[in-house]
Amino acid sequence: MRLKDRVVVVTGAGRNIGEAVARLAAAEGARVAALDVDGTQAERVASELGAQRAGSCLGLRCDVSSGAEVAQAMEQVAGQLGGIDVLVNNVAITDRKPIFDLEEEEWDRVMAVCLKSVFLCSKHAARHMLDSASNGSIINIGSTSGHKGRPDATAYSAAKAGVLNLTRCLAIQLAPRIRVNSVTPNKVGSPVGESETRTPGTVTNLRGRNGIPEDIANAVVFLASDEADFVTGADLLVDGGVLAGLH
């Protein structure tokens, strides 16, 4: 088991990529804290994961754009599960609007959920990681939208670009005790911020199939494990080859 007895915190764990990451981490032996703004979903995931290991999983409602809520959640996780070893910053929402259609309030909300949350969760989780005898790992979920411009999304693309460079900054600042990396998916499972699985359409990647949440979970668990001990400040593309140049 690659994550045996490690405490893994996953944001946006109530569905899609976050839920898949939580499930695989638990299968690899981790004690998992599932955080989601929908507390019912967070508790559902934790309950299902902890059914075979009493006390090994925790579901918490948390608005990760609120510093006070994040600080409280990380304290609760560390207290109940015995520290924090891994943080997966997964939660995201999107705007799907060009600049003239995007209102300031929506810009602020997308930035708060997609980028500010990475800052807040990393800051408060890292404090607990540094208190641990073992080294920590932070994995941020990016997007191909952060690597290139889009005509139909403004705040989301900007926020995800910020996640990429924040990842590099944190890798430098938290070295050598905490490794910080990102994973870049493309059109995996349900659309960002939605619960319904996207309707299969034309596949525009090099693999010839749609991505699934488990594709991303596999990459995240690798980066969280000792197998990636010499990997930090990196972005792992799990996009089916979209950024290789296929249009």
Legacy VTK file of the C-alpha trace (Angstrom):
# vtk DataFile Version 3.0
C-alpha trace
ASCII
DATASET POLYDATA
POINTS 247 float
0.000 0.000 0.000
1.607 3.209 -1.195
-0.084 5.546 1.312
-0.376 3.287 4.338
-1.407 5.220 7.476
-0.860 8.625 5.867
-3.478 11.320 6.357
-4.713 12.637 3.015
-6.928 15.728 2.734
-8.905 16.105 -0.508
-10.903 19.238 -1.346
-13.972 18.975 -3.561
-14.119 15.322 -2.561
-17.876 14.941 -2.933
-17.819 13.877 -6.578
-15.845 13.353 -9.792
-12.030 13.718 -9.545
-12.022 14.514 -5.838
-14.098 11.476 -4.964
-11.939 9.222 -7.153
-8.785 10.534 -5.455
-10.282 9.959 -2.000
-11.305 6.414 -2.897
-7.939 5.421 -4.345
-6.039 7.012 -1.445
-8.139 4.998 1.005
-7.562 1.839 -1.038
-3.832 2.537 -0.766
-4.072 2.583 3.022
-4.559 6.288 3.765
-6.748 7.908 6.383
-8.797 10.320 4.292
-10.430 13.654 5.067
-13.033 14.465 2.428
-13.747 18.206 2.296
-16.582 19.676 0.271
-18.860 22.717 0.415
-21.678 20.157 0.255
-21.342 18.588 3.670
-23.774 15.792 2.868
-21.631 14.631 -0.033
-18.440 14.883 2.016
-19.981 12.764 4.774
-21.290 10.239 2.241
-17.860 9.697 0.735
-16.188 9.453 4.139
-18.815 7.041 5.392
-18.423 4.761 2.394
-14.633 4.838 2.648
-14.588 4.267 6.381
-17.086 1.399 6.366
-14.286 -1.161 6.583
-11.867 0.891 8.715
-13.599 2.596 11.628
-12.219 6.041 12.398
-10.059 6.125 9.276
-12.048 8.693 7.288
-13.605 12.059 8.007
-16.127 14.081 6.002
-16.267 17.826 6.578
-18.242 20.673 5.098
-15.787 23.444 4.258
-15.869 26.556 2.105
-12.240 26.502 1.032
-12.364 30.155 -0.025
-12.740 31.117 3.663
-9.518 31.302 5.649
-11.319 30.782 8.951
-13.136 27.671 7.725
-9.976 26.214 6.189
-7.953 26.773 9.361
-10.656 25.136 11.462
-10.999 22.186 9.080
-7.259 21.497 9.030
-7.122 21.635 12.831
-10.005 19.179 13.038
-8.423 16.813 10.527
-5.067 16.871 12.300
-6.704 16.358 15.671
-9.002 13.504 14.673
-6.852 11.665 12.147
-3.432 12.299 13.649
-1.797 14.982 11.518
-1.727 15.809 7.811
0.668 14.201 5.339
-0.892 14.891 1.931
-3.112 17.682 0.598
-4.916 17.474 -2.733
-6.247 20.873 -3.848
-8.921 19.747 -6.279
-11.983 21.975 -5.894
-12.890 24.287 -8.800
-15.697 26.234 -10.445
-15.684 27.995 -13.796
-17.211 31.025 -15.533
-17.503 29.955 -19.195
-17.742 33.608 -20.273
-15.724 36.090 -22.364
-14.602 39.280 -20.643
-17.549 41.530 -21.551
-20.059 38.986 -20.235
-18.196 38.336 -16.995
-19.246 40.340 -13.943
-16.788 41.323 -11.224
-18.612 39.253 -8.602
-18.287 36.077 -10.661
-14.620 36.803 -11.411
-13.979 37.132 -7.670
-15.838 33.921 -6.857
-13.982 31.840 -9.455
-10.646 33.252 -8.295
-11.515 32.575 -4.662
-12.503 28.948 -5.229
-9.901 28.008 -7.846
-6.819 29.953 -6.730
-7.261 31.510 -3.290
-8.316 28.119 -1.923
-5.002 26.599 -3.020
-3.157 29.315 -1.086
-5.326 28.917 2.021
-5.410 25.125 2.143
-1.703 24.805 1.403
-0.789 27.355 4.069
-2.824 25.761 6.835
-2.116 22.149 5.893
1.618 22.795 5.515
1.844 23.989 9.118
0.675 20.562 10.253
2.932 18.783 7.762
5.952 20.555 9.239
4.951 19.333 12.701
5.136 15.751 11.455
8.215 13.560 11.534
7.586 12.556 7.918
7.769 14.673 4.794
4.618 16.106 3.233
3.174 16.338 -0.253
0.804 18.849 -1.842
-0.816 18.129 -5.208
-2.765 20.849 -6.995
-5.232 19.967 -9.729
-4.717 22.277 -12.695
-6.302 22.311 -16.136
-5.283 22.551 -19.758
-7.127 25.895 -19.586
-4.261 27.180 -17.451
-1.758 26.479 -20.217
-3.472 28.396 -23.012
-6.029 31.084 -23.725
-9.715 30.326 -24.285
-12.432 32.326 -26.028
-15.136 31.059 -23.676
-13.608 31.250 -20.174
-11.747 34.136 -18.555
-11.496 33.856 -14.779
-11.102 30.064 -14.815
-8.234 30.133 -17.309
-6.487 32.900 -15.384
-6.974 31.112 -12.066
-5.634 27.807 -13.350
-2.594 29.559 -14.816
-2.073 30.997 -11.353
-2.274 27.520 -9.834
0.621 26.388 -12.021
2.969 29.145 -10.867
1.754 29.017 -7.267
2.725 25.345 -7.359
6.259 26.262 -8.347
6.455 29.012 -5.708
5.291 26.678 -2.947
7.691 23.949 -4.079
10.561 26.392 -3.606
9.312 27.856 -0.332
8.429 24.567 1.363
11.485 22.562 0.267
12.923 20.220 1.316
10.253 19.024 3.783
7.204 19.314 1.525
7.004 18.408 -2.153
4.524 20.417 -4.236
3.347 19.353 -7.696
0.361 19.771 -9.989
-1.642 17.527 -12.287
-3.229 18.851 -15.478
-6.404 17.055 -16.671
-8.612 17.806 -19.670
-12.376 17.185 -19.806
-12.526 14.464 -17.183
-15.837 13.106 -15.904
-18.394 15.836 -15.227
-17.814 19.416 -16.402
-16.198 21.749 -13.842
-18.702 22.744 -11.185
-21.424 20.372 -12.407
-22.632 17.034 -11.109
-23.873 15.493 -14.357
-21.396 13.499 -16.417
-20.680 15.237 -19.715
-22.268 13.864 -22.864
-19.629 11.983 -24.863
-18.701 13.980 -27.934
-15.903 14.089 -30.441
-12.662 12.992 -28.788
-9.892 15.497 -29.497
-6.995 13.881 -27.683
-4.303 11.406 -28.710
-5.706 8.481 -26.734
-9.014 8.306 -28.576
-11.184 8.108 -25.466
-12.614 10.425 -22.842
-10.679 10.848 -19.621
-12.119 9.376 -16.437
-11.609 10.491 -12.813
-9.529 7.417 -12.073
-6.932 8.588 -14.613
-6.291 11.630 -12.455
-6.495 9.714 -9.184
-3.745 7.372 -10.362
-1.455 10.321 -11.078
-2.246 12.008 -7.770
-1.527 8.900 -5.706
1.765 8.439 -7.552
2.818 12.015 -6.733
1.749 11.580 -3.098
3.719 8.366 -2.685
7.397 7.665 -2.061
7.682 6.647 -5.717
7.721 10.387 -6.520
10.165 11.344 -3.763
12.444 13.164 -6.240
9.592 14.983 -8.012
8.692 18.514 -6.944
7.770 21.760 -8.666
6.487 19.737 -11.620
3.256 19.647 -13.609
2.168 16.178 -14.720
0.030 16.267 -17.867
-2.783 13.708 -17.713
-4.680 15.184 -20.637
-4.641 12.413 -23.212
-2.071 14.396 -25.200
-4.253 17.474 -25.815
-1.428 19.904 -25.094
0.878 18.078 -27.496
-0.734 20.159 -30.218
-3.683 18.192 -31.557
-6.631 20.464 -32.440
LINES 1 248
247 0 1 2 3 4 5 6 7 8 9 10 11 12 13 14 15 16 17 18 19 20 21 22 23 24 25 26 27 28 29 30 31 32 33 34 35 36 37 38 39 40 41 42 43 44 45 46 47 48 49 50 51 52 53 54 55 56 57 58 59 60 61 62 63 64 65 66 67 68 69 70 71 72 73 74 75 76 77 78 79 80 81 82 83 84 85 86 87 88 89 90 91 92 93 94 95 96 97 98 99 100 101 102 103 104 105 106 107 108 109 110 111 112 113 114 115 116 117 118 119 120 121 122 123 124 125 126 127 128 129 130 131 132 133 134 135 136 137 138 139 140 141 142 143 144 145 146 147 148 149 150 151 152 153 154 155 156 157 158 159 160 161 162 163 164 165 166 167 168 169 170 171 172 173 174 175 176 177 178 179 180 181 182 183 184 185 186 187 188 189 190 191 192 193 194 195 196 197 198 199 200 201 202 203 204 205 206 207 208 209 210 211 212 213 214 215 216 217 218 219 220 221 222 223 224 225 226 227 228 229 230 231 232 233 234 235 236 237 238 239 240 241 242 243 244 245 246
